[in-house]
Every structure is written in structure tokens, then in C-alpha cells.
Amino acid sequence: MWKRSAKDDRTPSAPAADAPGLGVGVQVYVREHDQPSSDDWVGEPTGVIVAPGDRSLRNVYGPLDGLTTWTVAFFEPQRRRDGRGPYERAVIPAALLVAEEPYPG
């Protein structure tokens, strides 16, 4: 669906300085964990951030540290690798989200 480049393959702990920021309304895709787990999503689902995640843990404008989360509404219902689902939205750690650059059209 989206054209991805080599910069999209960066590790979650080392985002590029010119990477688009995360926030409500940003289109994203969900990366897999470094170590595969049953909590991974099948493929790399795409969606839109619709709200901050659990605000009780951290300020949503904080650093990309694994505690910051966002609520993502998927474009199509998604399943977990272990078969759970389908989910229309989920709270996802910011470290697993990659923002899509705006369409230059």
C-alpha cells in the first residue's frame, strides 16, 4: 500500500532525525518486535493514530522510550500471530510505530 524506503528499516531505539512525528491523525504501520512473540501482529498492519494510549504511564509527548503508547485504528481488522482477534483498534507502543510520510500529491 505504501512505498517504503531503507530509512523505514531503522531500529525502534534509533529513529532518524528527519522522521515524521507521531500524533493523532498520523498514518502508521506497526513493526514487529525484535524477538518474535505471540503478541506480534500478522504482517505489518496499517492504520491511523486516533488517540493517545494509556496516559497514566507517561506524557504522550515524551521520548520514544517504550512506555509511550498510541491508540491505532486499523484500516482492516487485524489478528495477533497466535490467532487472537480480529481487532479494529489497539494500543501500541510508540517504539513499534513507523509514521508514513505525507503523500506529495
Backbone torsions as a table, in degrees:
resi	resn	phi	psi	omega
1	MET	NA	-45.4	179.2
2	TRP	-109.3	150.9	172.1
3	LYS	-86.8	121.0	179.8
4	ARG	-109.4	149.7	-180.0
5	SER	-115.6	178.2	-178.8
6	ALA	-59.4	-30.5	-179.5
7	LYS	-65.2	-19.9	178.0
8	ASP	-74.0	-12.9	-178.5
9	ASP	-91.2	11.6	-180.0
10	ARG	-67.3	156.9	179.6
11	THR	-75.9	149.9	-179.1
12	PRO	-59.6	-28.5	-177.8
13	SER	-80.8	-8.6	-177.7
14	ALA	-133.5	69.9	179.4
15	PRO	-68.1	150.4	178.3
16	ALA	-71.2	148.2	-178.8
17	ALA	-63.9	-29.2	-178.1
18	ASP	-96.2	11.8	-178.8
19	ALA	-68.4	141.6	175.8
20	PRO	-61.5	144.4	-179.5
21	GLY	-78.2	166.0	178.0
22	LEU	-99.6	146.0	177.9
23	GLY	177.7	171.7	-180.0
24	VAL	-58.9	131.3	179.5
25	GLY	95.2	-6.7	-178.8
26	VAL	-83.4	131.5	174.8
27	GLN	-77.6	136.0	-176.2
28	VAL	-138.7	163.8	163.3
29	TYR	-125.1	155.3	-174.7
30	VAL	-100.1	121.2	176.4
31	ARG	-78.6	160.5	173.9
32	GLU	-85.8	157.5	174.2
33	HIS	-62.5	157.2	176.8
34	ASP	-60.5	-41.7	175.5
35	GLN	-103.0	118.5	-179.1
36	PRO	-53.6	141.4	178.6
37	SER	-145.7	169.5	179.3
38	SER	-70.1	-15.9	178.4
39	ASP	-82.4	-7.4	177.7
40	ASP	-65.2	154.9	175.4
41	TRP	-89.7	153.3	176.4
42	VAL	-71.6	123.1	-177.0
43	GLY	70.1	-154.7	176.2
44	GLU	-121.4	88.8	-175.8
45	PRO	-62.7	150.7	178.7
46	THR	-114.7	154.0	179.6
47	GLY	-174.4	-164.1	-178.7
48	VAL	-128.7	137.0	174.4
49	ILE	-71.1	124.0	-177.5
50	VAL	-110.8	-14.1	-179.4
51	ALA	-169.2	160.8	171.2
52	PRO	-63.6	157.6	175.8
53	GLY	-79.5	-138.3	-178.0
54	ASP	-73.9	102.7	-177.3
55	ARG	-71.2	-15.6	-178.0
56	SER	-72.4	-19.1	-179.3
57	LEU	-81.6	-38.3	-169.6
58	ARG	-168.2	155.7	172.3
59	ASN	-63.9	129.9	-175.7
60	VAL	-67.6	-11.2	178.8
61	TYR	-97.5	10.7	-178.9
62	GLY	-73.2	-177.4	-177.5
63	PRO	-69.3	166.6	177.9
64	LEU	-78.7	87.9	-169.4
65	ASP	-124.5	5.4	-179.2
66	GLY	91.9	-17.6	177.8
67	LEU	-94.9	-27.0	179.8
68	THR	-73.1	131.9	-178.9
69	THR	-130.3	159.7	177.2
70	TRP	-134.8	148.4	174.1
71	THR	-90.4	122.3	-177.4
72	VAL	-112.2	128.6	172.0
73	ALA	-95.4	119.7	-177.1
74	PHE	-77.3	150.7	177.5
75	PHE	-70.0	-30.3	175.3
76	GLU	-136.2	147.6	178.2
77	PRO	-55.0	139.7	-175.0
78	GLN	-120.4	155.9	177.5
79	ARG	-119.4	152.1	172.7
80	ARG	-77.6	160.8	-179.0
81	ARG	-58.7	-31.3	-179.1
82	ASP	-85.0	6.1	175.4
83	GLY	98.9	-7.6	178.7
84	ARG	-64.6	148.7	177.8
85	GLY	127.5	-169.2	6.2
86	PRO	-81.8	150.9	178.8
87	TYR	-114.2	136.2	175.1
88	GLU	-92.4	-23.7	176.3
89	ARG	-152.3	159.0	-179.0
90	ALA	-156.1	155.4	173.6
91	VAL	-90.8	122.0	-172.5
92	ILE	-124.7	137.5	175.7
93	PRO	-60.8	139.5	-179.1
94	ALA	-58.5	-30.7	-178.9
95	ALA	-64.3	-18.5	180.0
96	LEU	-99.7	0.4	-178.5
97	LEU	-101.6	136.8	175.2
98	VAL	-120.9	120.3	-179.3
99	ALA	-75.0	139.2	175.6
100	GLU	-87.8	139.0	177.8
101	GLU	-70.6	146.8	179.2
102	PRO	-57.3	145.8	177.0
103	TYR	-68.1	128.4	-174.7
104	PRO	-76.8	10.8	-174.6
105	GLY	-70.4	NA	NA
